[in-house]
Amino acid sequence: KLGKNASYLFSELSKLESIEGGNYLNTVQTTNMNSMFYKAQELTKVNVSNWNTSQVTTMSELSKLESIEGGNYLNTVQTTIRILCFTKHKS
């Protein structure tokens, strides 16, 4: 279970290519997802289909992934800060 602050959780893991089982992260209490994957340059795929983001208020620069499985199900109703959340990584 993730806490309220998941900012920079996977940041600077420069060799991380994918997150197996990412859809099983319990995000029900998380309010801050700022820069979760910041500088994870090799990360190209993560499944977020089961993430409960109903309490998230900050979601900025979340990722530059090529493939976000389940991203269309993210609940961003409470999110007040959304800056460059999902942009494709360019090398």
LOSELO-113333 format. One record per residue (C-alpha): residue number from 0; residue in three letters; x negated, y, z. Coordinates in Angstrom, 3 decimals, decimal comma, padded with zeros to 6 digits, always signed. Example, Ala and Ser with C-alpha at 12.3 -4.5 7.8 and 13.67 -1.06 7.14 Angstrom:
<sites>
+-----+------+----------+----------+----------+
! pos ! code !       c1 !       c2 !       c3 !
+-----+------+----------+----------+----------+
!   0 !  Ala ! -012,300 ! -004,500 ! +007,800 !
!   1 !  Ser ! -013,670 ! -001,060 ! +007,140 !
+-----+------+----------+----------+----------+
</sites>
This chain:
<sites>
+-----+------+----------+----------+----------+
! pos ! code !       c1 !       c2 !       c3 !
+-----+------+----------+----------+----------+
!   0 !  Lys ! +000,000 ! +000,000 ! +000,000 !
!   1 !  Leu ! -001,365 ! +003,380 ! -000,983 !
!   2 !  Gly ! -001,131 ! +006,236 ! +001,464 !
!   3 !  Lys ! +000,237 ! +009,699 ! +000,769 !
!   4 !  Asn ! -002,962 ! +010,861 ! -000,905 !
!   5 !  Ala ! -004,177 ! +008,768 ! -003,842 !
!   6 !  Ser ! -006,125 ! +011,588 ! -005,460 !
!   7 !  Tyr ! -009,433 ! +010,510 ! -006,993 !
!   8 !  Leu ! -008,674 ! +006,862 ! -006,060 !
!   9 !  Phe ! -010,391 ! +005,333 ! -009,103 !
!  10 !  Ser ! -012,430 ! +008,403 ! -010,020 !
!  11 !  Glu ! -015,995 ! +008,212 ! -011,233 !
!  12 !  Leu ! -015,806 ! +004,436 ! -011,733 !
!  13 !  Ser ! -017,535 ! +004,943 ! -015,067 !
!  14 !  Lys ! -017,752 ! +001,224 ! -015,989 !
!  15 !  Leu ! -014,140 ! +000,341 ! -015,106 !
!  16 !  Glu ! -012,360 ! -000,777 ! -018,316 !
!  17 !  Ser ! -008,972 ! -001,934 ! -017,024 !
!  18 !  Ile ! -007,106 ! -002,467 ! -013,780 !
!  19 !  Glu ! -005,682 ! -005,965 ! -013,480 !
!  20 !  Gly ! -002,520 ! -006,035 ! -011,391 !
!  21 !  Gly ! -002,242 ! -002,253 ! -011,349 !
!  22 !  Asn ! +001,504 ! -002,644 ! -011,612 !
!  23 !  Tyr ! +001,497 ! -004,174 ! -008,115 !
!  24 !  Leu ! +000,114 ! -001,093 ! -006,348 !
!  25 !  Asn ! +002,660 ! +000,027 ! -003,755 !
!  26 !  Thr ! +003,010 ! +003,765 ! -004,331 !
!  27 !  Val ! +006,285 ! +004,331 ! -002,470 !
!  28 !  Gln ! +004,710 ! +006,764 ! +000,060 !
!  29 !  Thr ! +002,307 ! +008,476 ! -002,336 !
!  30 !  Thr ! +002,793 ! +012,215 ! -002,856 !
!  31 !  Asn ! -000,556 ! +013,190 ! -004,419 !
!  32 !  Met ! -001,877 ! +011,503 ! -007,589 !
!  33 !  Asn ! -004,263 ! +014,274 ! -008,568 !
!  34 !  Ser ! -007,108 ! +013,037 ! -010,804 !
!  35 !  Met ! -006,632 ! +009,347 ! -009,910 !
!  36 !  Phe ! -008,762 ! +008,204 ! -012,851 !
!  37 !  Tyr ! -011,032 ! +011,251 ! -013,158 !
!  38 !  Lys ! -014,313 ! +010,466 ! -014,957 !
!  39 !  Ala ! -013,400 ! +006,796 ! -015,414 !
!  40 !  Gln ! -014,577 ! +007,099 ! -019,028 !
!  41 !  Glu ! -014,391 ! +003,405 ! -019,943 !
!  42 !  Leu ! -010,900 ! +002,857 ! -018,508 !
!  43 !  Thr ! -008,522 ! +002,360 ! -021,422 !
!  44 !  Lys ! -005,579 ! +000,381 ! -020,026 !
!  45 !  Val ! -003,514 ! +000,214 ! -016,856 !
!  46 !  Asn ! -000,007 ! -001,065 ! -016,142 !
!  47 !  Val ! +002,037 ! +001,330 ! -013,989 !
!  48 !  Ser ! +005,436 ! -000,239 ! -014,681 !
!  49 !  Asn ! +006,261 ! -000,899 ! -011,007 !
!  50 !  Trp ! +004,867 ! +002,316 ! -009,553 !
!  51 !  Asn ! +007,409 ! +004,173 ! -007,440 !
!  52 !  Thr ! +006,513 ! +007,810 ! -008,062 !
!  53 !  Ser ! +009,720 ! +009,304 ! -006,693 !
!  54 !  Gln ! +007,823 ! +011,082 ! -003,859 !
!  55 !  Val ! +004,885 ! +012,326 ! -005,960 !
!  56 !  Thr ! +004,636 ! +016,104 ! -006,017 !
!  57 !  Thr ! +001,169 ! +016,493 ! -007,580 !
!  58 !  Met ! +000,205 ! +014,626 ! -010,738 !
!  59 !  Ser ! -002,536 ! +016,556 ! -012,525 !
!  60 !  Glu ! -005,193 ! +015,185 ! -014,850 !
!  61 !  Leu ! -004,025 ! +011,705 ! -013,949 !
!  62 !  Ser ! -005,609 ! +009,922 ! -016,852 !
!  63 !  Lys ! -007,030 ! +009,962 ! -020,338 !
!  64 !  Leu ! -005,995 ! +006,395 ! -021,089 !
!  65 !  Glu ! -005,336 ! +004,977 ! -024,541 !
!  66 !  Ser ! -002,677 ! +002,597 ! -023,191 !
!  67 !  Ile ! -000,395 ! +003,141 ! -020,213 !
!  68 !  Glu ! +001,976 ! +000,235 ! -019,910 !
!  69 !  Gly ! +005,235 ! +001,243 ! -018,241 !
!  70 !  Gly ! +004,429 ! +004,956 ! -018,193 !
!  71 !  Asn ! +007,839 ! +005,785 ! -019,587 !
!  72 !  Tyr ! +009,373 ! +004,593 ! -016,293 !
!  73 !  Leu ! +007,498 ! +007,025 ! -014,036 !
!  74 !  Asn ! +009,867 ! +009,121 ! -011,946 !
!  75 !  Thr ! +008,580 ! +012,698 ! -011,963 !
!  76 !  Val ! +011,680 ! +014,437 ! -010,564 !
!  77 !  Gln ! +009,845 ! +015,606 ! -007,397 !
!  78 !  Thr ! +006,625 ! +016,400 ! -009,250 !
!  79 !  Thr ! +006,017 ! +020,133 ! -009,245 !
!  80 !  Ile ! +002,464 ! +020,123 ! -010,608 !
!  81 !  Arg ! +001,936 ! +018,229 ! -013,886 !
!  82 !  Ile ! -001,178 ! +019,327 ! -015,748 !
!  83 !  Leu ! -002,713 ! +017,145 ! -018,469 !
!  84 !  Cys ! -001,222 ! +014,026 ! -016,908 !
!  85 !  Phe ! -001,684 ! +011,668 ! -019,818 !
!  86 !  Thr ! -004,032 ! +012,691 ! -022,590 !
!  87 !  Lys ! -005,916 ! +010,365 ! -024,892 !
!  88 !  His ! -009,619 ! +010,048 ! -024,142 !
!  89 !  Lys ! -011,864 ! +011,439 ! -026,847 !
!  90 !  Ser ! -015,498 ! +010,425 ! -026,997 !
+-----+------+----------+----------+----------+
</sites>
